[in-house]
């Protein structure tokens, strides 16, 4: 009878240890799952915060581009005007 009791207690102990190992593994997996989704939320929030900055940068660059284009147009107009005046002066001479 003592051997049977020892065997039953050993089986119960193995089952109990197995239960705790499985339970701890499930808790670990649940925590990893929650952490992974929290990281996704962080990255989405970061992306959402970057969009207005990108739009503002594009607007600032657009103003710079507009000013540069206007300066080039003014310089080209002045160059064409000077060229026409020089041609007219050569024609009079």
LUMSE-574693 format. One record per residue: residue number from 1; residue in one letter; y negated, z negated, x of N, C-alpha, C in turn. Coordinates in pm, 1 decimal, padded with zeros to 6 digits. Layout:
# LUMSE-574693
+-----+-----+----------+----------+----------+----------+----------+----------+----------+----------+----------+
:   n : res :       nv :       nw :       nu :      cav :      caw :      cau :       cv :       cw :       cu :
+-----+-----+----------+----------+----------+----------+----------+----------+----------+----------+----------+
: NUM :   A :        Y :        Z :        X :        Y :        Z :        X :        Y :        Z :        X :
...
+-----+-----+----------+----------+----------+----------+----------+----------+----------+----------+----------+
END
This chain:
# LUMSE-574693
+-----+-----+----------+----------+----------+----------+----------+----------+----------+----------+----------+
:   n : res :       nv :       nw :       nu :      cav :      caw :      cau :       cv :       cw :       cu :
+-----+-----+----------+----------+----------+----------+----------+----------+----------+----------+----------+
:   1 :   X :  00118.8 :  00000.0 :  00081.4 :  00000.0 :  00000.0 :  00000.0 : -00125.5 :  00000.0 :  00086.0 :
:   2 :   X : -00119.5 : -00063.0 :  00201.0 : -00235.1 : -00070.1 :  00288.7 : -00273.1 :  00066.2 :  00345.3 :
:   3 :   X : -00171.0 :  00147.8 :  00372.2 : -00199.3 :  00281.4 :  00424.7 : -00266.3 :  00367.4 :  00318.7 :
:   4 :   X : -00220.2 :  00354.5 :  00195.1 : -00278.3 :  00433.2 :  00085.5 : -00423.6 :  00393.1 :  00063.2 :
:   5 :   X : -00450.5 :  00264.7 :  00067.5 : -00588.1 :  00217.1 :  00051.1 : -00675.7 :  00265.4 :  00166.0 :
:   6 :   X : -00623.4 :  00261.6 :  00286.3 : -00698.5 :  00310.7 :  00402.1 : -00727.0 :  00459.7 :  00389.8 :
:   7 :   X : -00628.2 :  00535.7 :  00342.1 : -00646.8 :  00679.9 :  00324.2 : -00753.0 :  00708.4 :  00217.8 :
:   8 :   X : -00746.5 :  00637.2 :  00107.5 : -00843.8 :  00656.3 : -00001.5 : -00983.6 :  00619.9 :  00046.7 :
:   9 :   X : -00995.6 :  00509.6 :  00118.5 : -01127.0 :  00469.8 :  00170.0 : -01179.8 :  00571.5 :  00271.2 :
:  10 :   X : -01092.5 :  00626.8 :  00353.1 : -01134.0 :  00728.5 :  00449.9 : -01183.1 :  00853.7 :  00377.8 :
:  11 :   X : -01110.1 :  00895.4 :  00275.8 : -01151.5 :  01013.5 :  00198.2 : -01285.0 :  00986.6 :  00130.4 :
:  12 :   X : -01302.0 :  00869.7 :  00072.0 : -01429.0 :  00835.6 :  00007.4 : -01543.2 :  00832.4 :  00108.6 :
:  13 :   X : -01516.0 :  00778.5 :  00226.0 : -01618.0 :  00773.7 :  00330.4 : -01657.5 :  00915.3 :  00374.5 :
:  14 :   X : -01557.8 :  01001.9 :  00391.9 : -01585.7 :  01140.5 :  00431.3 : -01666.4 :  01210.0 :  00321.7 :
:  15 :   X : -01629.8 :  01189.4 :  00196.5 : -01704.3 :  01249.3 :  00085.1 : -01847.2 :  01196.1 :  00078.3 :
:  16 :   X : -01862.8 :  01066.6 :  00101.2 : -01995.5 :  01006.4 :  00097.9 : -02082.9 :  01060.6 :  00210.6 :
:  17 :   X : -02028.2 :  01069.8 :  00331.3 : -02103.1 :  01125.3 :  00444.5 : -02136.8 :  01271.7 :  00417.0 :
:  18 :   X : -02040.4 :  01347.2 :  00363.9 : -02065.0 :  01487.4 :  00328.8 : -02175.7 :  01500.0 :  00225.4 :
:  19 :   X : -02175.6 :  01411.6 :  00126.1 : -02280.1 :  01413.7 :  00024.4 : -02417.1 :  01390.4 :  00087.1 :
:  20 :   X : -02426.9 :  01292.3 :  00175.2 : -02555.7 :  01263.9 :  00239.1 : -02601.0 :  01378.9 :  00328.3 :
:  21 :   X : -02507.1 :  01441.3 :  00398.3 : -02543.4 :  01555.9 :  00482.3 : -02594.6 :  01672.5 :  00397.8 :
:  22 :   X : -02524.9 :  01699.7 :  00288.5 : -02568.5 :  01808.4 :  00199.5 : -02702.9 :  01774.4 :  00136.3 :
:  23 :   X : -02719.7 :  01650.4 :  00092.2 : -02845.7 :  01609.4 :  00031.2 : -02961.6 :  01624.0 :  00129.9 :
:  24 :   X : -02942.3 :  01577.6 :  00253.1 : -03048.2 :  01588.6 :  00353.8 : -03079.9 :  01734.5 :  00384.2 :
:  25 :   X : -02977.8 :  01818.6 :  00388.2 : -03000.1 :  01961.4 :  00413.1 : -03081.6 :  02022.8 :  00299.0 :
:  26 :   X : -03050.3 :  01986.1 :  00175.8 : -03125.2 :  02038.6 :  00061.0 : -03270.6 :  01991.5 :  00063.1 :
:  27 :   X : -03292.4 :  01866.8 :  00099.8 : -03429.1 :  01815.2 :  00109.9 : -03505.5 :  01889.3 :  00219.2 :
:  28 :   X : -03439.8 :  01914.5 :  00332.3 : -03503.6 :  01989.1 :  00441.4 : -03540.2 :  02129.8 :  00396.5 :
:  29 :   X : -03449.2 :  02196.2 :  00328.5 : -03476.8 :  02331.9 :  00279.7 : -03590.1 :  02333.0 :  00177.4 :
:  30 :   X : -03593.1 :  02230.5 :  00090.9 : -03701.4 :  02222.2 : -00007.1 : -03835.9 :  02205.0 :  00062.9 :
:  31 :   X : -03840.3 :  02121.7 :  00164.3 : -03965.1 :  02101.0 :  00237.9 : -04008.1 :  02227.4 :  00311.9 :
:  32 :   X : -03912.7 :  02300.0 :  00369.7 : -03946.7 :  02426.7 :  00435.8 : -04001.5 :  02527.1 :  00335.2 :
:  33 :   X : -03940.6 :  02531.7 :  00217.5 : -03985.5 :  02621.1 :  00110.3 : -04129.5 :  02588.4 :  00070.3 :
:  34 :   X : -04156.8 :  02461.5 :  00048.4 : -04292.7 :  02421.4 :  00009.7 : -04393.2 :  02452.2 :  00120.9 :
:  35 :   X : -04353.9 :  02428.0 :  00244.5 : -04441.9 :  02456.6 :  00357.1 : -04468.9 :  02606.4 :  00368.1 :
:  36 :   X : -04366.6 :  02687.8 :  00346.7 : -04384.2 :  02833.2 :  00354.9 : -04482.8 :  02880.8 :  00248.8 :
:  37 :   X : -04469.8 :  02832.0 :  00126.7 : -04563.7 :  02872.6 :  00022.5 : -04703.6 :  02818.6 :  00048.3 :
:  38 :   X : -04713.5 :  02701.4 :  00106.4 : -04846.0 :  02648.5 :  00141.2 : -04911.4 :  02736.6 :  00246.8 :
:  39 :   X : -04833.5 :  02785.3 :  00342.5 : -04888.2 :  02874.2 :  00445.0 : -04933.3 :  03006.6 :  00384.2 :
:  40 :   X : -04859.0 :  03056.5 :  00286.7 : -04900.2 :  03179.3 :  00217.9 : -05032.7 :  03156.3 :  00146.9 :
:  41 :   X : -05046.0 :  03043.1 :  00079.6 : -05171.7 :  03012.3 :  00011.3 : -05287.3 :  03003.9 :  00110.2 :
:  42 :   X : -05263.1 :  02944.7 :  00225.5 : -05367.9 :  02933.5 :  00327.5 : -05410.8 :  03072.1 :  00373.7 :
:  43 :   X : -05314.2 :  03159.2 :  00399.0 : -05347.2 :  03293.8 :  00446.7 : -05419.6 :  03374.5 :  00339.2 :
:  44 :   X : -05379.7 :  03360.6 :  00213.8 : -05449.2 :  03431.4 :  00106.1 : -05592.0 :  03380.4 :  00090.3 :
:  45 :   X : -05610.9 :  03250.6 :  00100.9 : -05745.3 :  03194.1 :  00092.5 : -05830.4 :  03242.3 :  00209.4 :
:  46 :   X : -05772.0 :  03246.7 :  00327.7 : -05844.1 :  03295.7 :  00446.1 : -05885.0 :  03441.2 :  00426.8 :
:  47 :   X : -05793.3 :  03522.3 :  00375.6 : -05824.0 :  03663.4 :  00350.5 : -05935.4 :  03674.9 :  00246.5 :
:  48 :   X : -05927.0 :  03592.8 :  00142.4 : -06029.1 :  03595.7 :  00037.7 : -06165.9 :  03556.9 :  00094.2 :
:  49 :   X : -06168.1 :  03463.1 :  00186.9 : -06294.4 :  03421.8 :  00247.9 : -06348.8 :  03527.0 :  00343.8 :
:  50 :   X : -06262.8 :  03609.4 :  00402.2 : -06307.7 :  03710.8 :  00497.1 : -06369.7 :  03832.3 :  00428.9 :
:  51 :   X : -06333.4 :  03860.5 :  00305.6 : -06383.5 :  03980.4 :  00237.6 : -06535.7 :  03978.3 :  00223.7 :
:  52 :   X : -06598.9 :  03871.1 :  00176.6 : -06745.5 :  03872.5 :  00168.8 : -06812.1 :  03891.4 :  00305.5 :
:  53 :   X : -06753.7 :  03832.8 :  00409.5 : -06809.8 :  03851.4 :  00543.8 : -06800.9 :  03996.9 :  00586.2 :
:  54 :   X : -06691.6 :  04062.0 :  00554.1 : -06674.6 :  04202.9 :  00587.8 : -06774.9 :  04288.8 :  00512.3 :
:  55 :   X : -06797.0 :  04259.0 :  00385.6 : -06894.6 :  04333.9 :  00305.9 : -07034.4 :  04314.7 :  00363.3 :
:  56 :   X : -07068.5 :  04193.2 :  00400.2 : -07201.2 :  04166.4 :  00456.1 : -07219.3 :  04237.8 :  00589.7 :
:  57 :   X : -07116.6 :  04240.2 :  00670.9 : -07123.6 :  04311.7 :  00798.7 : -07143.4 :  04460.5 :  00775.8 :
:  58 :   X : -07073.4 :  04515.3 :  00677.4 : -07088.5 :  04657.7 :  00646.4 : -07230.1 :  04687.3 :  00597.8 :
:  59 :   X : -07286.3 :  04598.7 :  00518.0 : -07424.5 :  04619.2 :  00471.3 : -07522.7 :  04616.8 :  00588.3 :
:  60 :   X : -07504.9 :  04522.4 :  00678.1 : -07594.1 :  04514.0 :  00794.2 : -07580.1 :  04638.9 :  00880.6 :
:  61 :   X : -07459.4 :  04687.0 :  00899.3 : -07438.6 :  04807.2 :  00979.2 : -07498.1 :  04928.5 :  00908.6 :
:  62 :   X : -07490.4 :  04931.6 :  00776.3 : -07549.3 :  05041.4 :  00699.6 : -07700.2 :  05045.2 :  00720.7 :
:  63 :   X : -07765.4 :  04930.0 :  00721.0 : -07909.9 :  04926.4 :  00746.0 : -07940.6 :  04975.0 :  00887.5 :
:  64 :   X : -07861.7 :  04934.9 :  00984.5 : -07880.7 :  04980.6 :  01122.2 : -07860.6 :  05131.8 :  01129.8 :
:  65 :   X : -07758.0 :  05180.3 :  01063.9 : -07728.1 :  05323.8 :  01065.2 : -07841.9 :  05402.5 :  00999.2 :
:  66 :   X : -07894.5 :  05349.5 :  00889.9 : -08005.7 :  05416.1 :  00820.8 : -08128.9 :  05422.6 :  00911.6 :
:  67 :   X : -08159.8 :  05311.9 :  00978.5 : -08275.7 :  05309.5 :  01068.6 : -08256.2 :  05407.2 :  01184.6 :
:  68 :   X : -08135.2 :  05412.7 :  01238.5 : -08107.0 :  05506.6 :  01347.7 : -08121.0 :  05650.1 :  01300.3 :
:  69 :   X : -08068.7 :  05680.8 :  01183.6 : -08078.5 :  05816.4 :  01129.3 : -08223.8 :  05855.4 :  01104.7 :
:  70 :   X : -08302.6 :  05763.9 :  01051.3 : -08444.3 :  05794.0 :  01028.5 : -08517.2 :  05817.5 :  01160.4 :
:  71 :   X : -08483.9 :  05741.4 :  01263.5 : -08546.8 :  05761.1 :  01394.6 : -08508.0 :  05896.7 :  01453.2 :
:  72 :   X : -08382.2 :  05935.7 :  01438.2 : -08337.3 :  06066.5 :  01487.8 : -08406.4 :  06178.5 :  01411.8 :
:  73 :   X : -08419.1 :  06164.8 :  01281.3 : -08487.2 :  06267.4 :  01201.2 : -08633.2 :  06278.8 :  01243.1 :
:  74 :   X : -08698.8 :  06165.2 :  01262.9 : -08839.7 :  06168.1 :  01304.7 : -08853.4 :  06232.3 :  01442.3 :
:  75 :   X : -08763.6 :  06199.1 :  01534.5 : -08770.0 :  06258.4 :  01668.8 : -08743.2 :  06408.2 :  01663.0 :
:  76 :   X : -08649.7 :  06450.4 :  01580.2 : -08619.6 :  06593.9 :  01567.1 : -08737.3 :  06667.3 :  01505.6 :
:  77 :   X : -08798.2 :  06608.6 :  01404.7 : -08915.0 :  06670.5 :  01342.5 : -09028.0 :  06683.5 :  01443.7 :
:  78 :   X : -09049.6 :  06579.4 :  01522.7 : -09155.1 :  06584.2 :  01624.4 : -09123.2 :  06690.4 :  01729.3 :
:  79 :   X : -08996.2 :  06702.0 :  01768.1 : -08957.7 :  06802.4 :  01868.1 : -08976.0 :  06943.3 :  01813.7 :
:  80 :   X : -08937.5 :  06967.4 :  01689.9 : -08955.4 :  07100.1 :  01629.0 : -09103.4 :  07131.3 :  01616.0 :
:  81 :   X : -09182.0 :  07033.3 :  01574.8 : -09326.4 :  07053.0 :  01560.9 : -09389.5 :  07085.4 :  01695.9 :
:  82 :   X : -09350.6 :  07011.7 :  01800.0 : -09405.6 :  07036.9 :  01933.8 : -09363.1 :  07174.3 :  01983.5 :
:  83 :   X : -09240.2 :  07212.8 :  01954.5 : -09191.8 :  07344.7 :  01996.1 : -09269.7 :  07455.3 :  01926.3 :
:  84 :   X : -09297.1 :  07436.9 :  01799.0 : -09373.4 :  07537.9 :  01724.7 : -09516.7 :  07545.6 :  01776.0 :
:  85 :   X : -09576.8 :  07432.1 :  01806.3 : -09713.2 :  07433.8 :  01860.7 : -09716.8 :  07500.9 :  01998.1 :
:  86 :   X : -09614.0 :  07472.6 :  02079.9 : -09608.8 :  07534.7 :  02212.7 : -09591.8 :  07685.7 :  02199.9 :
:  87 :   X : -09509.8 :  07728.5 :  02105.4 : -09491.4 :  07872.5 :  02084.7 : -09620.7 :  07936.3 :  02036.2 :
:  88 :   X : -09692.2 :  07865.9 :  01950.1 : -09819.1 :  07918.6 :  01899.0 : -09922.3 :  07925.6 :  02010.8 :
:  89 :   X : -09924.4 :  07823.9 :  02098.8 : -10019.0 :  07824.5 :  02210.9 : -09987.7 :  07938.5 :  02307.6 :
:  90 :   X : -09860.6 :  07965.5 :  02330.4 : -09822.1 :  08075.6 :  02419.6 : -09862.4 :  08208.5 :  02356.7 :
:  91 :   X : -09849.4 :  08217.6 :  02225.7 : -09886.2 :  08341.5 :  02156.4 : -10035.1 :  08366.7 :  02161.4 :
:  92 :   X : -10118.3 :  08266.6 :  02165.2 : -10264.0 :  08282.4 :  02170.6 : -10310.0 :  08317.8 :  02310.8 :
:  93 :   X : -10236.7 :  08276.3 :  02405.5 : -10280.8 :  08296.4 :  02543.6 : -10257.1 :  08432.7 :  02591.3 :
+-----+-----+----------+----------+----------+----------+----------+----------+----------+----------+----------+
END
